[in-house]
Amino acid sequence: MARGRGRRRWGRCALVAAAAWTAGWVLAAALLLRAHPGVLSERCTDAKSRRILAALCRDYRGGTLVGDLCEDLCEAGQLVYRRCLYHERGKKVLQADWRGRPVILKSKEEAFSSFQPLGLPEEEEAGDDSQGLLEAELLLLVAGEVKSALGLELSAGSLGPLGLGRRGPRWRGRLASLWALLQQEEFVHLSLLQDLSRHVLPVLGSCGHFYAVEYLAAGSPRHRTLFPLEGAAGAARGGRGQARAVSSIALSFLDMVKHFEDDFSQRLHLCDVKPENFAIRKDFTVVAIDVDMAFFEPKMREILEQNCTGDEDCNFFDCFSRCDLQVNRCGAQRVNSNLQVICDKIFRHWFPSPLQGSAASPQLQRLQEAVHECADPAAPPGAAPGAFGKLRRLLQARLRELREPK
């Protein structure tokens, strides 16, 4: 009897131990996923990427989708896959060569069928005259999709860059392809801004739900200068040449900030500022190469205005609001700025706070102090214009200092 009770106690202890071991592994896995959300995402493999492109070409040959790059990709061999760059939660980013030029192919989803269809009536139902939806109705649908994606009210005349076009051969496939592209916020951003800003990548073309942009080497925190400078004008490795390049890039960041603040119908907010989301052209122009987390003012207000119990609930990546504890609601107004985040996450790497007894020139020390002030999250929102002007003057002075002979 005692022996039976002992076995039962041993069994209960074993169950408790097993439960504790399992709970420990679940907790460890949860912490790992929180720190590295991509660890369980499908591997970015060549085999998978080639299968995706093969399916794209099958749909093209079947008339389901079209695009100005489909012929080069699927028939002429002028658009050639090279490697997979990124694959997480379905988003696919591939590097390819297009007629000898490196490009990036991007899509929010792998399969064309993953996108919500437009729902065009069949030809026999539409009638001989209409051939589907009327152009005015299509423009209305497109404008509604743009408003949903960006929060912007756009006139029919401003939708030209999105490529609605006139009826013609494979018109239905063209509309279905455009509709899949319009469900990708980044494509809409780039298409509408490509003629308005040198700080965003132009869309080079598309095939179905994949669109192509110029390939530029992204920045990385592993780079000493954050961005690869090989081939950039006058960016000699090390010393004054590199310092001149960094100051020139910083000035281009300022130009981008002012451009995104003032030159569109609505302010454009960057909510994910990190080197990986930017690249540098040979003339030191900063280009935003990933705008998945960029939002115009109306969309930004919609995102920020959420329920809260404290200010930390009102942080949306790099875009912050404040919690009104009387109504437990985040304010719709962003309280930090693109400039403050860029100062914090980019400029402080180049111009850290000056150390006592530093051998840096007085000009460089003043610049370091200005960057430290600009990056301060406690700075009032109204301080941004003054910080912008101060930084611009100091960076221009720093460039003049570096160009003078020793």
C-alpha positions as CSV (number, residue, x, y, z in Angstrom):
1,M,0.0,0.0,0.0
2,A,2.7,2.4,1.0
3,R,4.6,1.4,-2.1
4,G,1.5,2.3,-4.3
5,R,1.2,5.7,-2.6
6,G,4.9,6.2,-3.3
7,R,4.5,5.4,-7.0
8,R,1.5,7.8,-7.2
9,R,3.6,10.6,-5.5
10,W,6.5,9.9,-7.9
11,G,4.1,10.1,-10.8
12,R,2.6,13.4,-9.6
13,C,6.2,14.8,-9.2
14,A,7.1,13.6,-12.7
15,L,4.0,15.3,-14.1
16,V,4.8,18.6,-12.3
17,A,8.4,18.4,-13.5
18,A,7.3,17.7,-17.1
19,A,4.8,20.6,-16.9
20,A,7.5,22.9,-15.5
21,W,10.0,21.9,-18.2
22,T,7.4,22.5,-20.9
23,A,6.4,25.8,-19.5
24,G,10.1,26.8,-19.4
25,W,10.5,26.0,-23.1
26,V,7.3,27.8,-24.0
27,L,8.5,30.9,-22.1
28,A,11.9,30.7,-23.8
29,A,10.3,30.4,-27.2
30,A,8.0,33.3,-26.6
31,L,11.0,35.5,-25.5
32,L,12.9,34.4,-28.6
33,L,10.1,35.2,-30.9
34,R,9.6,38.6,-29.3
35,A,13.3,39.4,-29.7
36,H,13.6,37.8,-33.2
37,P,10.1,37.7,-34.8
38,G,11.6,36.3,-38.0
39,V,13.1,33.1,-36.6
40,L,10.2,30.9,-37.6
41,S,9.6,32.6,-41.0
42,E,10.2,30.6,-44.1
43,R,13.8,30.6,-45.2
44,C,14.7,33.0,-48.0
45,T,15.7,30.3,-50.6
46,D,16.4,30.4,-54.3
47,A,14.3,27.3,-54.9
48,K,11.2,28.9,-53.3
49,S,11.8,32.2,-55.1
50,R,12.1,30.5,-58.5
51,R,8.9,28.6,-57.9
52,I,7.1,31.9,-57.1
53,L,8.4,33.5,-60.3
54,A,7.4,30.4,-62.3
55,A,3.9,30.6,-61.0
56,L,3.8,34.3,-61.9
57,C,4.8,33.5,-65.5
58,R,2.2,30.7,-65.7
59,D,-0.5,33.2,-64.7
60,Y,0.9,35.7,-67.3
61,R,0.8,33.1,-70.1
62,G,-2.7,32.2,-69.0
63,G,-3.9,35.8,-69.3
64,T,-4.6,36.2,-65.6
65,L,-2.1,39.0,-65.1
66,V,0.0,41.3,-67.2
67,G,2.7,44.0,-66.8
68,D,5.3,45.8,-68.8
69,L,8.0,43.5,-67.3
70,C,6.3,40.2,-67.9
71,E,7.6,39.7,-71.4
72,D,11.2,40.3,-70.3
73,L,10.8,38.0,-67.2
74,C,8.8,35.2,-68.7
75,E,9.7,35.0,-72.4
76,A,12.7,37.1,-73.5
77,G,15.0,36.3,-70.6
78,Q,15.9,39.9,-70.1
79,L,14.8,40.0,-66.5
80,V,16.9,37.4,-64.7
81,Y,16.5,36.3,-61.0
82,R,19.7,36.5,-59.0
83,R,19.0,35.9,-55.3
84,C,16.4,36.2,-52.5
85,L,17.0,39.2,-50.2
86,Y,14.1,39.0,-47.8
87,H,11.1,36.8,-47.0
88,E,9.0,37.2,-43.9
89,R,5.2,36.9,-43.4
90,G,4.8,36.5,-47.1
91,K,6.6,39.6,-48.2
92,K,9.1,38.8,-50.9
93,V,12.1,40.9,-52.0
94,L,14.2,39.5,-54.8
95,Q,17.3,40.8,-56.6
96,A,17.4,40.5,-60.4
97,D,19.2,41.9,-63.4
98,W,17.0,43.7,-65.9
99,R,18.9,44.2,-69.2
100,G,22.2,44.4,-67.4
101,R,20.9,46.7,-64.6
102,P,20.4,45.4,-61.0
103,V,16.9,45.8,-59.8
104,I,14.7,44.7,-56.9
105,L,11.4,42.8,-57.4
106,K,9.0,43.3,-54.5
107,S,5.5,42.1,-53.5
108,K,3.6,42.1,-50.2
109,E,2.3,38.5,-51.0
110,E,3.8,35.6,-52.8
111,A,0.8,34.5,-54.9
112,F,-1.4,36.6,-57.2
113,S,-4.4,34.8,-55.8
114,S,-3.6,36.1,-52.3
115,F,-4.9,39.6,-53.2
116,Q,-8.5,40.6,-53.0
117,P,-9.9,40.4,-56.6
118,L,-11.5,43.4,-58.2
119,G,-14.7,41.5,-59.0
120,L,-15.2,42.5,-62.7
121,P,-18.4,41.2,-64.3
122,E,-18.0,38.6,-67.0
123,E,-18.0,39.9,-70.6
124,E,-21.3,38.4,-71.5
125,E,-22.9,40.0,-68.3
126,A,-21.2,43.3,-69.0
127,G,-22.6,43.9,-72.4
128,D,-20.9,44.9,-75.6
129,D,-20.7,48.6,-74.8
130,S,-19.5,48.6,-71.3
131,Q,-16.7,45.9,-71.5
132,G,-16.7,45.7,-67.7
133,L,-16.8,48.6,-65.3
134,L,-17.0,52.2,-66.6
135,E,-13.8,54.2,-66.4
136,A,-15.4,56.7,-64.0
137,E,-16.3,53.8,-61.7
138,L,-12.8,52.4,-61.9
139,L,-11.3,55.7,-61.0
140,L,-13.7,55.9,-58.0
141,L,-12.6,52.5,-56.9
142,V,-8.9,53.3,-57.3
143,A,-9.3,56.6,-55.4
144,G,-11.0,54.7,-52.6
145,E,-8.2,52.2,-52.4
146,V,-5.6,55.0,-52.3
147,K,-7.6,56.7,-49.5
148,S,-7.7,53.4,-47.6
149,A,-4.0,52.9,-48.0
150,L,-2.7,56.4,-47.5
151,G,-5.5,58.4,-46.0
152,L,-5.4,60.9,-49.0
153,E,-8.2,62.2,-51.0
154,L,-7.0,62.3,-54.6
155,S,-8.6,63.6,-57.8
156,A,-8.9,61.5,-60.9
157,G,-6.3,63.6,-62.6
158,S,-3.6,62.7,-60.0
159,L,-4.1,59.0,-60.4
160,G,-2.3,58.8,-63.8
161,P,1.0,57.5,-62.3
162,L,-0.9,54.4,-61.0
163,G,-1.3,53.2,-64.6
164,L,-5.0,52.8,-65.0
165,G,-4.7,53.4,-68.7
166,R,-7.3,52.8,-71.5
167,R,-9.0,49.7,-72.6
168,G,-7.1,47.5,-75.0
169,P,-5.7,44.0,-75.3
170,R,-5.7,42.0,-72.0
171,W,-7.4,45.0,-70.3
172,R,-9.0,42.8,-67.7
173,G,-5.6,41.2,-66.8
174,R,-4.2,44.8,-66.6
175,L,-7.0,45.9,-64.2
176,A,-6.6,42.8,-62.1
177,S,-2.8,43.4,-61.9
178,L,-3.3,47.0,-61.0
179,W,-5.8,46.1,-58.3
180,A,-3.2,43.7,-56.7
181,L,-0.6,46.4,-56.8
182,L,-2.9,49.0,-55.3
183,Q,-3.4,46.7,-52.2
184,Q,0.4,47.3,-51.5
185,E,0.9,50.6,-49.7
186,E,4.5,50.9,-50.6
187,F,3.7,50.6,-54.3
188,V,1.1,53.4,-54.0
189,H,3.5,55.6,-52.1
190,L,6.3,55.2,-54.7
191,S,4.1,55.5,-57.7
192,L,2.6,58.8,-56.5
193,L,5.8,60.3,-55.2
194,Q,8.3,59.2,-57.9
195,D,7.9,62.4,-59.9
196,L,7.8,64.6,-56.9
197,S,10.8,63.5,-54.9
198,R,14.4,62.5,-55.5
199,H,14.4,60.9,-52.0
200,V,12.1,57.9,-53.0
201,L,12.7,55.1,-55.5
202,P,10.8,55.3,-58.8
203,V,8.8,52.3,-59.9
204,L,10.5,50.9,-63.0
205,G,7.7,48.5,-64.0
206,S,5.7,45.6,-62.9
207,C,4.5,42.1,-63.7
208,G,1.2,41.1,-62.0
209,H,1.6,41.8,-58.2
210,F,5.4,42.2,-58.4
211,Y,6.9,45.6,-59.0
212,A,10.5,46.6,-59.8
213,V,12.6,49.4,-58.3
214,E,16.2,50.3,-58.6
215,Y,18.7,48.3,-56.6
216,L,20.7,50.4,-54.2
217,A,22.8,49.0,-51.4
218,A,21.0,49.5,-48.1
219,G,22.7,50.9,-45.0
220,S,23.6,48.7,-42.0
221,P,24.6,49.4,-38.4
222,R,27.6,47.1,-39.1
223,H,29.1,49.8,-41.4
224,R,31.4,52.2,-39.6
225,T,29.7,55.0,-41.6
226,L,26.3,53.3,-41.6
227,F,26.2,53.3,-45.4
228,P,28.6,51.8,-48.0
229,L,30.5,54.7,-49.6
230,E,32.3,52.7,-52.3
231,G,31.9,54.6,-55.6
232,A,30.5,57.7,-54.0
233,A,32.0,60.9,-55.4
234,G,35.0,62.0,-53.3
235,A,34.4,59.5,-50.5
236,A,38.0,58.4,-50.0
237,R,38.4,55.7,-47.4
238,G,39.0,57.1,-44.0
239,G,40.2,60.6,-43.0
240,R,38.8,63.9,-44.3
241,G,37.3,62.4,-47.5
242,Q,35.1,60.1,-45.4
243,A,34.2,62.9,-43.0
244,R,33.1,65.1,-46.0
245,A,31.0,62.2,-47.3
246,V,29.3,61.8,-44.0
247,S,28.5,65.6,-43.7
248,S,27.2,65.6,-47.3
249,I,24.9,62.6,-46.5
250,A,23.7,64.3,-43.3
251,L,22.8,67.4,-45.3
252,S,20.8,65.2,-47.7
253,F,18.9,63.7,-44.7
254,L,18.0,67.2,-43.7
255,D,16.8,68.0,-47.2
256,M,14.7,64.9,-47.2
257,V,13.2,65.9,-43.8
258,K,12.2,69.3,-45.1
259,H,10.9,67.8,-48.3
260,F,8.7,65.3,-46.5
261,E,7.5,68.0,-44.1
262,D,6.6,70.8,-46.6
263,D,6.4,69.7,-50.2
264,F,3.4,67.4,-50.3
265,S,-0.2,68.1,-49.7
266,Q,0.2,66.4,-46.3
267,R,3.2,65.8,-44.1
268,L,4.8,62.4,-44.5
269,H,5.8,60.7,-41.3
270,L,8.7,58.1,-41.1
271,C,7.9,55.6,-38.4
272,D,10.7,53.1,-38.9
273,V,14.0,55.0,-39.1
274,K,17.1,52.8,-39.4
275,P,20.0,52.5,-41.8
276,E,18.5,49.4,-43.5
277,N,15.6,51.5,-44.8
278,F,17.8,54.0,-46.6
279,A,20.5,54.0,-49.3
280,I,22.9,56.6,-50.7
281,R,23.4,57.4,-54.3
282,K,26.8,58.3,-55.8
283,D,26.1,62.0,-55.4
284,F,25.3,61.4,-51.6
285,T,21.5,61.8,-52.1
286,V,19.6,59.9,-49.4
287,V,16.9,57.6,-50.8
288,A,14.1,55.9,-48.7
289,I,14.2,52.4,-50.1
290,D,11.5,50.9,-47.7
291,V,8.5,53.0,-47.1
292,D,6.2,50.3,-45.6
293,M,6.1,52.4,-42.4
294,A,5.7,55.9,-43.9
295,F,2.3,57.5,-43.4
296,F,0.8,60.8,-44.5
297,E,-0.8,63.0,-41.9
298,P,-4.4,61.7,-42.1
299,K,-3.3,58.1,-41.9
300,M,-0.9,58.9,-39.1
301,R,-3.6,60.5,-37.0
302,E,-5.8,57.5,-37.5
303,I,-3.1,55.1,-36.4
304,L,-2.1,57.1,-33.3
305,E,-5.6,57.8,-32.0
306,Q,-6.0,54.6,-29.9
307,N,-7.1,53.6,-26.4
308,C,-4.4,53.9,-23.8
309,T,-3.5,53.7,-20.1
310,G,-0.2,55.5,-20.4
311,D,2.1,57.2,-22.9
312,E,3.9,54.0,-23.7
313,D,0.7,52.7,-25.3
314,C,0.8,55.6,-27.7
315,N,4.2,54.7,-29.3
316,F,3.9,53.4,-32.8
317,F,7.4,52.3,-33.7
318,D,9.3,55.7,-34.1
319,C,6.1,57.8,-34.1
320,F,5.0,58.9,-30.6
321,S,1.8,60.4,-29.2
322,R,0.7,61.1,-25.6
323,C,-2.1,59.5,-23.6
324,D,-4.9,61.7,-22.3
325,L,-5.7,59.9,-19.0
326,Q,-9.0,61.7,-18.6
327,V,-10.4,59.8,-21.6
328,N,-7.8,57.1,-21.9
329,R,-7.2,58.0,-25.5
330,C,-3.9,58.7,-27.4
331,G,-3.7,62.1,-29.0
332,A,-4.0,62.1,-32.8
333,Q,-1.0,64.5,-33.0
334,R,2.5,63.1,-33.2
335,V,4.7,64.6,-30.5
336,N,8.1,63.8,-31.9
337,S,9.3,64.4,-35.4
338,N,11.2,62.9,-38.4
339,L,14.1,65.1,-37.5
340,Q,14.3,64.1,-33.9
341,V,14.3,60.4,-34.8
342,I,16.9,60.8,-37.5
343,C,19.1,62.8,-35.1
344,D,18.7,60.0,-32.6
345,K,19.2,57.0,-34.8
346,I,21.4,58.2,-37.6
347,F,23.3,61.4,-36.7
348,R,24.3,60.4,-33.2
349,H,26.3,57.5,-34.8
350,W,28.3,60.1,-36.8
351,F,28.4,62.9,-34.3
352,P,28.3,61.5,-30.7
353,S,28.2,63.8,-27.7
354,P,31.6,65.5,-27.3
355,L,33.8,64.3,-24.6
356,Q,35.6,66.5,-22.1
357,G,39.1,67.3,-23.3
358,S,38.2,66.0,-26.8
359,A,40.7,66.9,-29.6
360,A,37.8,67.6,-32.0
361,S,37.7,71.1,-33.5
362,P,35.4,73.7,-32.0
363,Q,33.3,73.5,-35.1
364,L,32.8,69.7,-34.8
365,Q,32.1,70.0,-31.1
366,R,29.3,72.5,-31.8
367,L,27.8,70.1,-34.3
368,Q,28.0,67.3,-31.8
369,E,26.2,69.4,-29.2
370,A,23.5,70.4,-31.7
371,V,22.9,66.7,-32.7
372,H,22.6,65.8,-29.0
373,E,20.0,68.5,-28.4
374,C,18.1,67.6,-31.5
375,A,18.0,63.9,-30.5
376,D,16.6,64.6,-27.0
377,P,13.1,63.1,-26.8
378,A,12.2,65.6,-24.1
379,A,12.6,68.5,-26.5
380,P,9.3,70.3,-27.2
381,P,7.8,69.6,-30.6
382,G,8.0,73.3,-31.6
383,A,11.8,73.1,-31.3
384,A,12.2,71.2,-34.6
385,P,12.4,74.2,-37.0
386,G,15.1,75.9,-34.9
387,A,17.1,72.6,-34.6
388,F,16.8,72.1,-38.4
389,G,18.3,75.5,-39.2
390,K,21.1,75.2,-36.6
391,L,22.1,71.7,-37.9
392,R,22.1,72.8,-41.5
393,R,24.4,75.8,-40.7
394,L,26.8,73.7,-38.7
395,L,27.0,70.9,-41.3
396,Q,27.7,73.4,-44.0
397,A,30.4,75.0,-41.9
398,R,31.8,71.6,-41.2
399,L,32.0,70.8,-44.9
400,R,33.8,74.1,-45.5
401,E,36.3,73.3,-42.7
402,L,37.0,69.9,-44.2
403,R,37.6,71.3,-47.7
404,E,40.2,73.7,-46.4
405,P,43.8,72.5,-46.8
406,K,45.4,71.3,-43.6
